[in-house]
Amino acid sequence: MIKITFINVGHGDSICLEWVKDGKRRIGIIDSNNPPKQGTPTIDYINSISFDEVFFILLSHPHLDHYSGMLDLINHCVANSISIKHVIHTSIINSEFIRANLKSLSAQSALIDLFKRWSELHNNKTFDVSFIGSGMIDEIPLTPDLQLKILSPSHSEQSKYITSENYNNIHDEEGAHNKPIANLLSTFLAIHSDKWYILLTSDVEKATFHRIKNEALLKKKLKIAQCAHHGSIHNFFSGFWRDLNKDPDTPIVFSCGKNTYNHPNGDIIKKLRRYGYEIYSTNKVGGIQGIEKEDAQKTTALNMFSTVRLSKKHSQYMGNKSFIINTKGVLNNLN
């Protein structure tokens, strides 16, 4: 069994995985954003659950909306004697790399502070720090029946990152802090058993979806997915999502918040609904507002002839999103 929670961290990412192995309740945390003036939602979430150790903390790529809360999270664990086994990332720990991927001095300073803390705790043998890149880390065993496979970044994304000098001038939807080129380093993760899988896409580029569309594990049954880059049209490959083997109403989640780019894109949402996905979001922004109005109109029309209400729950488009998949692949929607 595994539980996955998409934590509402505003316009950014934080995902918590929960599972049991060898009698230990383990969690894995992918990204941790602290929305401005809104506290520490990742810390709040892990304080609300029971677990024995943090098996890993993974930074999907070096963008502020994915790591702004990570230093607080690590310091909280250390201060409260919470065991962390591994820290995993896709970054190169030097000043040139930091300047290449981040615009603002505040974002650069925050990443430097995080790297320094990682190095200190690694040297003190508090946890291991591991680099993802070009297949150096391919798969992480969670249980005997469940693996976390890293589909990206691969050598292909690393090569494009190195050679794409003008990439930062293309589709810049990163605001004042981030440079778009860092999206090429984003992790594309598949948590899978022998029959089903979950997809976690962080901010991966459209070309990565083209590259992995024929991966063998994608022939299994998709149970839950995350839509890439908070629902940006520039990261969406329609054919990939259309052709996946999935159940009717498979959940797809948008990790999003207030933004100037109208994420998630309304056209993406319409296509995903047409392909049979059930839409979930951590906030009612962008195209989510449009489908909520459509749902309300349909409900109003139905209620003229029936007393049965079919409106979407408020929680479907707001707040944390949690799901459990048992060992047989049965999905339990906790929202």
N, C-alpha and C positions, 0 to 999 in steps of 0.2 A: 504494500500500500504506500502511496505517496500523496501528500497534500501540497498543493501549490497555491500561493497567495500573491496576487499582484497588489502591492501596497500603494495606497493613494498618496503620492509624494508630489502632487502638482504636475507640472510639465517636465517629467523626467521618469526615471525607472528605479524600482526597487522590488525584487521578487524574492520570496522566501519559500524554500522547499523544506518539507518535514517528512522524515521516514525513520524506521527503526532497523538497526542491524546489530546482531550479537547482543540483544537486550538493551542497547543504548539508543536513546531518542536523539537523533541527529538532525541538524538543520544545515542548509546551504543558503547563502545570501548572494544574490546577483545584483550588483549595483546598490547605491544608497544615496538618494538625493534628499537634501533638506530644503524644502521650499522656503523662500524668504518669509520671515516673521511667522512661520507656522510650526515651529518646534522641530522635533526629531521623530518623524513617523516610523522609521525602521526600528529604532530603539523602542518606541512605544509598543510596536507590534511584538517584538521578541520578548518584551517584559510581560506580555499578556498570555504567553504560551509556556508550556513545560518542555524542557529539553535538557540533555546531558552535555552536549558539546556542539560547537560550531565546526562542522567538518570542513567547510571551505567558505571563504569570502572571495567572490570573483568580480573584478572590474571589467566590464565588457569592452570599454574603450575610453580613452582619456578626454572625455567631455564633462564639463562641470555639472550638468544636470544628471550625471550618472555617478559622480564621486563626491559631491559637495558634503554629503553626510557620512562618508566612509571613515574619516579620521575620528569623528565623534563616536561612531559605532565601535571601532577598534578600541579606542580608549575606554569606552563603557565596559566592554568585555574584559579588558585587562584589570580595570579598577574593581570589577565585581567577581574576579577569579573565574570567569567563563572561559573554558578552554577553546582555543582556535587551533585547528590542525594545519590548515593551508590557506595561503593567500595566492590567488591566481590572477594574472593580468596579461594584457597585450602590448604593454608600453616598453619603451627603452628608457632607462632611468638616467637621463642626463639633461642638461639645460637646453641644448640645441633642439632636442626632441620636444620639450615642453613648449618652447617658443613656436615651433613649427605647427603645433596643433591647437594652440589657444591664443586668442586675441588679447584679452584683458590681463593686466598685471595682477588683478585679484584672483582670477582663475589660475594663472601660472603659480602664484604664491601658494594657493590652496593645494595644488598638485605637488609642489615641492615639499610642503609640510607633510603630506601623506607619504611620499617616497622616503623622506627622512625617517618617519616613524616606522615604516615597513622595515627599513634597513636596520634600525636600532633593535627592533623586536626579533628580527631574523638572526642578528648577531648574538642576541641573548638566548637564542634557541626557544623563544616563545612560540613561534610557528615557522613553517617553511614558506618561502616566497618562490613561486614558479612562473615562468614565462610561457605564454602561448604564442606560437608562431611557426609557420612552415612545417606543421606536423610534429613539432617537438613534444607536444602533449596532444594525444588523440582521443583518449577515452578515460573516464573516471568511473570506477565501479562504485555504485551506491549500495546495492545489495547483490546477492548471487543472481537475482533475476532482473536487475535494473541497472542500466548504464547511462552515464551522461556522455554523449558523443559530441566532440567539437568539430563542426563541419567547416567553420571559418573563424579566424583568418587562416588561409592556406598560403602556399607559395604564390598562388595567383594573386591574391589580394596584397601580399607583402610586396610583390614585384610592382604592381600598379601603384602602390603607395610611394615607393622609392622613385619611380619615373614620372609621376604625375605632378610636375611643378606648377602647372596652371589650374590644378583641380579646385583650388579655393575660390576661383572666380565663377564656378558653375553651381547653380542652384543653392545659393547661400541662404539656408533657413536656420541658421544657428545663433542668431542674435548677437549680443555684444561680447560674448565670452569665448565662443568656440569657433574653430575653423573646420569647414566641411571635410577636409582631407582625412581627418581622424576617423570618419565613418568607415573608411576602408579597412580599419583595424577591428571593426566590431565583431563580436562573437556571434555565431549562428549555432545554437545549441539544440540538440535533440536528446530528450530523456526517453529511453526506449526499453521495452521488454522484447520478448520474441514475437509478439503479436501487435503491439500498439506503441504509439509514441506521442510526445508533446514537443511542440516547436517554440523556441524562444529566440526572437530575431533581433533584439536590441535595435541598432540603427543601420543594419546591413544595407548595402547598395543593391540596386536592381540586378546588376551584373552577377552578383553572387547567387541570386535565385536562379538565374539562367544556368550557372555552372553546376549547381547541385540538384537540379530538377530530376536527374536520373539516378540519384543515390538509391542504393538497394533498400535501405531501411524505410524510405518513403513509400514503398509498396505496402507497408503495414497499415494499420488503421490509425488515422489521426484522431486524437481525443481532445486536445486543447491546443490553441495557438495564440501567439502574440503577433499583432500586426506591427510591421517595422516602422521605426522612426516616428512614433506617435500618430501614424496615419498620413504621412507625407506622400503625395502623389508621385514624387520623384523616386521613391524607394519601393514602389508597388509594381509587381509583375503579375498581371491579371491571370495569365495562363498557368502559372505555378499554382495559385490558390484554387483555380477552377478544377484542375485535374487531379488533385489529391484524393486518395481513398479515405472517405470519412463517413461518419454517421449523419443522419438528418439532424439539423440544429446543433452541429458541433460548435462549441463556444470559441469565439475569437475575441481577444481582449485588446483594447486600446489603452495604453498608459499615457495619459495626457492631462493637461491643465491649461490654465489661461495662457494664450499665446497670440501673436500677431499674424500667424500664417494660416489661420483657420483650420488647424489640425484638430481632429482628423478630417480628411477630405470627404465631402459628401458623396462624390461619385464612387469613391472606393467603397464606402459603406453600402451603397445601393448594389454594387456588383457583388459584394460578399453575401449580401442577403439573397440575391438572385442565385448564387451558387449553393445556397442552403446553410450558410453559417448563421449562428445566433450571436448578435452583437452585444458585447459588454464593454463598459468604459469606466475609468476611475473618476471621470468628471464629465459634466454635461456641457461640452464646448464644441465649437466647430460643427462638423456634420452631424454630431450626436443630437444637437438641438433640432435639426431638421427631421430626423427619424422619430424623435420623441413627439413632435407635433403630428406627424403622420399617424403614429400609433394612437394618439389621443383622438384624432378625427375618426379613425376606424372604430374605436371603442364607442364614441358618441353615436355613430351611425348604427352600430350593432345594438346599442342599448335602446334604440327606438323600437326594436322588435323583440328584445330579450332582456331578462333581468340578470343575465350572466355577464360579468365584466371580464374582458380579456385584455385589459390594459397592462402594459409592462410595469413591473415593480419599479418603484423609485430607485431601489438599490441596484438595478441592472445597469443604470447609467451613472452611478455615483458611489464613491467610496471603495474600500478594499474589495477585491474579487477573489473568492476562495473556491477551490474544487478539490475533491478527493477521487483518486482512482485506486480501486482495490486490486488484488493480485490477479483477478480474472478479467481485468480491464473494464469493470463497470464504473461508470462515472457518476459521482454524486455531487450535484451542484449545491453549494452551501449559500448561495446568494438569495 
